[in-house]
Structure formats: structure tokens, C-alpha cells
Amino acid sequence: MKEKITTSLRDSKSARWFVLITVSFLMLTGYFFTDILSPLQGMLRDNIGWSNSEYGAFAGSYSFLNVFCLMLIFGGIILDKAGIKFTGTFFIGIMIIGAFFNFYALTDYFNNGGLGYEFLNSFLTDYKPSLKLAVVGYSLFGVGVEIAGITVSRIIVKWFKGKEMALAMGLEMACARGGMLLAFTASPWMTGSDHVISRPLAFGVILLVIGLIAFFVHNMMDTKLDREVAADTSVESSEEEFKISDILLLFKNPGFILISLLCVLFYSAVFPFTKFAPDLMAQKYSFPVEYAGSIVGLLPIGTMLLTPLFGAFMDKKGKAASIMVLGSILLIIVHSIFAFGPDSKIFAFGAMIILGFAFSFVPAAMWPSVPKIIPESRLGSAYAMIFMIQNVGLMTFPVLLGLVLDSSNVGNTGSLDYTKPMMLMVGCGIAALFVAFLLRAVDKKKGYGLDLPNIQS
């Protein structure tokens, strides 16, 4: 007869917080590589010969396979069927392979006719082989890091549900933003005085391998927890295998539809913006290229400090739906400053600080709200679908920003004019605010409890 277990490993604070450290470090490495080329847009334009439109196409390729090949849906199926350990390990491996291709595409060896160059130069000859290989690599990396993110969300729910879940998610996001900070501040310096772009990419690949090792440590802890749960006859699993009908049920849920729309609109006004933000700082505000990324680095610094604080507040006090409205308002203010404000460095600093607040408010409120809207049996497929919808924006808006930037600067021999690209971001913020108000209204009608505390007494 199985023994009843009154406490498990997740009831140990030290154990669950140690697990959080391992998966948070993994996401730090992933987000570092995600933004590793963002502060190098000017170098790619000047040294490699990529146009702004080509850079936008590269940035958008992150989500290409996720959107057109439905990789996040398949990732959700794999997660529900094969479990956390296999899914995480497999897709972290995909992430590392894609990152290596991205690195190799920008090495001197490849661009001087190295392995694969002639083949990639034999088709679509209007595009450089370096761009084509980088797009392939970044697409694979995007699949790996997004599904790893879904897996980490499931891990946090598994270890922290009914406990400090919003705080845990906030701290995990803070570590991820730490990766962004490292990318924006260190990447330009890693290229050295000779501007060798492949150097920070090589460091990024090594960091991802260390992240995989950290995930192996998590796997050992997760295995022990699973054994404890399996031995406890008083615990019945609330999870079911993924079914196609789960997706249909999700889209019958108005809360899910609205939180998915808010996610894609909000993140489309942040992440694609950060791909171009260092160049914006150099072009409009005349920051030196070496420091432009550091100004954008104010964003992750703010979110690293604020997101866990807001998460802890919502664990105890709630108000998630109201905070999502506030975050959307701040988003509109920020991009209006960038679009129409004066070319003043003080305004650039101020706008980035405000964006840090917005980017702390909304994710800290939004992600812990999903388990309140979606039953746990469909949580894996829900996160996968939200991430896929989000990736539509992450694929589309960098391309749009690059195209609008090029088209609005035809014949311009001076600094690039970023007014129209930033107006596009203002539109995203306005749409996000409208959806946030709708979500708040639906929450009151359906009783999801989004404004209630996460920790229940």
C-alpha cells in the first residue's frame, strides 16, 4: 500500500526557490541571446551591409517557425505528453543549435566563403548568405526559447501554485530581463575596437550551454518531486493529456481571448521596439553607438527591480486587471514621447524609465492571471496558444518597423527619422488599452477573480 505523504519537496521553501533559480538562469541565457544583436543594428548596417528592412526580417524570423509551422502548439502537445524534463531538455538543445547557426552566419570564416556559403549564395541571390543563415538560426532559436519559456511557466505553476506564484514569476522575469540588460550593455563592448560581431554571439552560445546544465539540476529535483507525488495516494492528478478539442474550448473562453490579445499587443509594442531602440537612441538622441544600448538597458534594470515587487503586491493584494490597464496607458505615453517629443536626452531617459514601469506592471499581472482563467487541465495548451499568438506580433512588427523606417527615410542622408515607426507603436498601445478595459469588464462579469490576491488564506 502506498504511503500517504503530508508534505512534499515543493512545501520546502529552500527547495522550490532553488528550482526557481535554476530555471530563471536558463531564461536569462535565452533572453541574452534573443537581444544580442539589438544594439548592433548599426554595425550590421555598416559592416555586414544589411539594410534596415533586412534587419527587421531577421528580427521577425524569430517567430517564423512558431507561427507558420505551429511549433508552439506541437511544443504544447509534447509538453503534455512527454513531460517537463524531456520537453525542456529537447528544446533547449534546439535553442543552442539555432544560436550556433546564428553565430556561424556572422563569422569571418563563413563570410569569406566558408562551409555552406556557396550553397546559400546559389539561390535568392538578392539576399546575402549571412542573412539567410542567420534567419534559419534565429528561427530555430525562437522555437527553442519560446517552448522553453512555456515549460518554465509550467514548472513555476507546478512548484508555486497556491504559494508565492506571482512573486516567483516576477523573479523569473526579472532574471530574463537581466539577460536583456547584459545584451544591451555588454554586446557592443564585446565586439571590441575592430567591431567583430561574432564575439558576443560566441559568448551567448557558451552561456546557453551553461543554462542547459542548470536545467539538468532542475530535472533532478523534479524527478524527486514526481516520485513523492506518485507515492501519495491522497493526491489525484488534475492534469489531462492534450486534446485538439482543448484549443476549441480555449477560444470559447472570452477571458482567454482577451488576455491573448493583450499579450500580443503589449509585447508587440515592447520587444520589436527594443530591436530598434538602440539605433533610435543613436539616430534621434545622438547617443554614441557604444552607449546607446546602455540607455535601452534602463528598461530591463527597471523591470528586474519592479516586476518581483509588483508580483509580491498582487500575491497579497490583487488588482491585476486594474494594473494591466495602467501599464497600457504608460505604454502609450512612452511611444508618444519617442514619436513626437523633442530630441532631448532627458526625454529619452524619462521615456525608458516609464517603459520600465509599464513592462513591470503588465507581465507581473498578466501571467499569474492565466491560471485563474484557464483550468489546470488545459493550462499547457493555453500557455502554448498564448505564446503562439504573441509570436504573430513578434514576427510581424519587426518587419513592419524596418519597412516603415526605410520607406520614411528614402533619400535621407542625415539621421534616420523614427517618427512613423514610433507612431505604429503608439497604435499598439492604444489597442492594448482598449483590450485591457474589456478584460477588466469581463472579469467582473465572469468572476475570474483577477483583482483578487493570488495567495488564498
Protein Blocks (a to p, Z undefined) as FASTA:
>chain_A
ZZddfbdfklpmklmmmmmmmmmmmmmmmmmmmmmmmmmmmmmmmmnopafklmmmmmmm
mmmmmmmnommmmmmmmmmmnommlmmmmmmmmmmmmmmmmmmmmgmklmnopahklmmm
mgoklbcfklmmmmmmmmmmmmmmmmmmmmmmmmmmmmmgoiamllmmmmmmmmmmmmmm
mmmmmmmmmnomnopaklmmmmmmmmmmmmmmmmmmmmmmmmmmmmmmmmmmkbccfbdc
ddfklmmmmmmpmklmmmmmmmmmmmmmmmmmmmmmmmmmmmmnopafklmmmmmmmmmm
mmmmmmmmmmmmmmmngomlmmmmmmmmmmmmmmmmmmmmccdfklmmmmmmmmmmmmmm
mmmmmmmmmmmmpcfklmmmmmmmmmmmmmmmmmmmmmmmmmmmmmmmgoiabdcdfklm
mmmmmmmmmmmmmmmmmmmmmmmmnonommpcfbdZZ
